[in-house]
């Protein structure tokens, strides 16, 4: 049990961080001494203004916190590793759904740019949002790109939300083919929420990196259009109804297959020229703070995630 002083210090640092817009990672890394359960409970409190019922909670976000703390499967770190997940996909028979890999590197200086095409994507394998799209190698600012990549390579993503699956990933730099979809503004990102091997929701993110800003359209597995209700999505709500993909059945079959071993998994894919391309796999959307909004929706999603068999002995 930690003292009131520790709790007060946590809130003071986090609030100061928000007010001064300091680096989120280095502030959170400095709080390493706070136990995981207390840390994520306080993080939850800063969003919901109440503490989560981690053991017996009924909402999706509460159950994701339980999932983080008490569900451990040795496969999970390899699935969130954007390089090692390729081995898993190949073993499941989905190697044809992987993006073309140009190279994998331990250090930025190992990259031979003369061997790369004019367009490509650089990313690291150990976190979220650590990617740089290079649309023109000729006009690329190598010094700036190196600085950003090296900064990411020094980050242990575990410290953002105490998601144990990221803690021991061997960090790599990946170079992949640049993808684009000529049908919409930018590349559509299909985020597929799968509960106990069953697809329940498909969030389609579009208009990314455009002047109109990122938008989301939400569908069920039959491709029925659904209203956006959570605060985390409402500001991105779009009116565009994305046509049902011709490969929807194939996409759902693949997602349900690779997620069948886990209580919950979000699978992100792209569709380019009717070809399904894996983006990434996520076990803990927004670190357990996804469903900000009406509690009824949070409870509904929570009812799909059954974790009754998980207890402290799993930790």
N, C-alpha and C positions, 0 to 999 in steps of 0.2 A: 504494500500500500504506500502510495507516495503522499507527500505532505501538501498542505494547502499552498505552501510556497511554490512547489513545483507546478501546480495547476495555475497559480497566478502568473508565474513566469511564462508558461505556455501561451496564455491568453495575451499577455502583454507583448510578447514577441510577434505573435501572429497578427494582432491588431496593428502593431507598428509596421509590420511588413506590408499589410494591406494599404495603410495610409501613405507610406513612403514609397510604395511600389518597388521595394527592394527585391533582390533575387530570391524567388520562392524556394529554390532548391537549397541554397546555402543556409537559409534560415531553418528549414526543416531538418537539414543534416545536423545542425547544431543541437537539435532536440533529441539526439540519439539515445540519451539516457532515460527518456520516458518510455515505459513498457508499451508494447504494440497495442494492447487492448485499451489502455488509458489514452494513448495518442489518437487512435481512430475514433474513440468515443468523444474526445474533446473536439476533434475535427468535425464530427457529425453535429455536435452541439452548436458549433459556429454557424452551421447551415440551418438546422431545424429548431434551434433554441430549446432543445431538450436532449436528454441522453438516450441513446438507442437501447432497446431491450435485445441484446445480442443473442442470448440463449433461447428465449421464447418469443421473440418478435414475430409479427405477422406481415410486415411490409417488406417489399422487395429490397429496399436499401438496408434495412436491419439484417435481413437474411444474407445479403452480400457481405456484410461485416462478419457474420458468423462463418461464411464461406471462406473469407480471407484468413481468419484466425484458426479454424479447426478442421478444414478439409485439406488434406495433403495427399496428392497423387504424384508419384515421381515423374510422370510424363509431362506434367503441366509446365515446368520451366522450359522444356524443349519446344513446346507449342507456342509460347509467347516469344521465344527467340526467333527473330525473323530470318535467321540463316538455318538453324537446326530444324525448323518446322518443315523445311523442304524435304528432309529425310522422312518425316512422318507422312507427308502427303504422298511421296513416292511409294512408301510401304503400304499405303491404303489403296494404291492404284490410281492416284490423281496427279501424277507427275506432269501430265499434259495441261494441268490447270495452273501451273507455276509460271510466273513471269520469267522472261529470258534473263539469265544471270551473266553479266559481263566480267565480274570479278569480286573477290572477297579479300579484304586486307586487314592486317593488324595495325597499320599506321598509315596516315594520310600520305606520307612521303613514298610509300610503296606503290602508289597509283601511277601507272604510266598512261598519261592522258593521250599520248600519240596513238595508242591502241584502241581508244574509245571513239564511238561515233559522235556526230555533232550534237545529238540530243541524248540525254540519259538522266537517271536519278541516282543521287547518292543518299544513303541512309545508314544509320547505325542499327544494330540488331537488338538492342537491349532496353528500349523504352517506347514512348508514344510521341509522335509528332517530330521525331528526329530525322527529318528528310529534307533534301534540297533538290529542286527540279532545275536541271540545266537544259534550257531550250536552245542555247547557242554556246558551244564550247569555245568558239572563236572570241566571243565577248565575255567569257567567264572571268570573274575576279577571283583568281586562284588564292590569293593571300586572304581575302575575306572568307572564302569558302573553307580554307584550311583552319582558320581561327574558329569558325562556328563548329565544324566537325570535331576539332580537338576539345572544344568546350564540352560537347555532348559526351565525348569519350571519357571524360573525367567525372561524369555523373553516374551515381548508382541510383537507378530509378526507384528502388525499394523505398527510399526515404520520403518520397512524395506522399504515399498513402499506406506504407508498410505492407505492400503486396509482396509476400515472400517469394513468389515465383520469379521475381526479377533480381533478387539479391545476389546470386552467384553466377549470373550469366557471364560467359567469357566474351568480352566486348569486341565486336568486329565492325568494319566498314564494308558496306555492300554497294555494289554498282549494278543497277538493273536497267532494262529497257524502258524508255519513256513511252507511256501510254497516253492515248487521247481518244476521245469519242466525238466524232464530227456531228452527232445528232443534237447535242445540247451544248450549253456553255460550260466547258470543262468536262472532266471525267466523272461520271456518276459513280457514287460509292454506295453499295448495297450492304447495309449493316443488318445481319440476320440474327435474331435472338432465338436461341434454341434451349428449351427446358427439357431435361431428361430425354434427350434425343428426338424432341419434337419441335419443329419450327412454329413459333407463335406470332412473331412480328417481323416485318421487314421495313427498315427505315432507309429510304433512298435520299442520300445527300447529293445535291446538285448545285450548280452555279458557284462552285468553290473558286476562289481567286478571280472573281469578276466584280465589276463596279456595283452590281445589284446585291452582292453579298450571298453568302451560303444560305441555301434553302433546304427544307426537308419535306418529303411526302411519305406518309406511313400507310402500310398495307398489311393485311393478314395473309395467311399462306395461300388463300384462293385469289389473291390480288384485289380484294375489296378495299377501296380507299377509306381511310379512317381519319377522324379529326385529331389534331395535335392538341394535347391537354397538359403536358408537363411543362413546368417553367423552364426546364433545361432545353426544351425544344421550341417553345411558343414564339420566341423572337425570330426563329428561323422558319416559321410556318410558311409553306408555299402553296399556291393554288394549282400549280401545274400537276396534272395527272399523268404520270409516266406510263406509257404503254406497257402492257404485260409482256415481259421478256419471252421470246419463243423458247428459251432454254430454262424457263422457270422450274419445270419438273426435275430436270437434270440438276439444277442448282440446289433445290430442296433435298433431293436424294443424297447428294454429296455432303451437304451440311449436316443432315441427320446422321449420316454414317460416321463422320469424323468426330461428332459431338456425343455419340451414344454412350461413351464411357464416363461422362461427366454430368453432374446435376445441372450445370448451366455453362453455356459457352456462346459468345457472340462471334460470328464468323463474318468478316468483311471481305467482299469480293467486288471486282469490276467486271463489266461485260463489254468487250470490245469486238465488234464485228461478229456478234453472237457467240463469242468465245468467253467462257468463264475464266477469270484470272484471280487467284487468291491474293488478297491484300494482307490481312493479319488476323490473328486470333486473340480474343480478349476474354478473360474470365471475370473481371471486376469492372464493369463500365463506370467511368468517372470515379473510380475508387470507392464505390458504394454511395455516391451522391447523385445518381442519375435522375431519380424520380421526384425532383422538386416540383411540387404542384399539388393537385387534388389528392387527398389521402386515399380516396376510393380506388384510384388507378394504381397507387403504390401497393395497396392491399391486394388488388386483383393480380398484379404481376407476382406479388409475394405468394399467392395461393398456388401459382404454377411451379414454385421452387420448393420442393419438399426436402428438408434437411433434418428431419426428426431423428434420424439415426446418428447424426453427428453430435458429439459432446466433447467435453474437455479432454477425454482420453485420446482424441485424435491429434491433439496439438503436439 
